[in-house]
Amino acid sequence: MTDSFDPAHKFPRLSHDGIKVRNLNVRIGDANILKDVSLDIPRGQVTCIIGPSGCGKSTLLRTFNRLVDSAPGVKIEGEVMLGDRDIARAAGMELNDLRRHVGLVPQRPCPLPMSIYDNVAYGCRIHGLRGKERLDAVVRHYLRDVGLWDEVASRLSQPASRLSGGQQQRLCLARSLAVEPSVLLADESTSALDPISSRKVESLFAELKRDYTIVMVTHTLSQAQRIADYVIFMYLGEVIEAGPASQIFNNPQNDLTRRYVDGVFN
């Protein structure tokens, strides 16, 4: 495989200065899952969404790439702006295009039923990148980005299912990055991993924020304390407090936030 990686091989990225959420309501049937959510998620940082189970964290995350649309009876009001586009409705943008700009690393590793190489190349081919030399360069580049190249370089043609859980999750991350998203979503993407693999993924997120805006749902306060630059605390479908991680963890302004981060939340 070639060592070259020409930036011209990259897909165009969506210019933005963060995600701006305004008066977002998400209803599923009779349940109001998100209630008048308004916030600004900063560009080029790791933002962690925290809060107890069932508070709407994953629903908020999934509005950013329209996965929430798959719920029966869903109704969405408000705006989610990325650059000049309202991605809550993907106005003027096809879903495939939206999900290229807003990638997702899921809770459990989900490699495609194909080779390690083809997992990384898959999205590139869908979006029109052709030619073995070009694809080789992309695959090598992004496997290196996620720290997987040295572990798999000699077996790229083997099924991805043969990788360990931690390796599979890093492969899924490489697959998301290969189509050059502007935003990377992570829905508890380390919860199914062992502690060593989990720390590797956390380290990757800390490095990748130089080039991507990362939004992560986590149930683990210690994880948010390790990697978050910005924190959103949610409760019963509402944003209770949002701000720099240092403020949320060291000097929260809301008593509910304080009790949650102190571990005395009822």
Secondary structure by P-SEA (a helix, b strand, c coil): cccccccccccbbbbbccbbbcbbbbbccccccccbbbbbbbccbbbbbbbcccccaaaaaaaaacccccccccccccccccccccccccccccaaaaaaaccccccccccccccaaaaaaaaaaaaccccaaaaaaaaaaaaaaaccccccccccccccccccaaaaaaaaaaaaacccccbbbbccccccccaaaaaaaaaaaaaaccccbbbbbbccaaaaaacccbbbbbccccccccccccccccccccaaaaaaaacccc
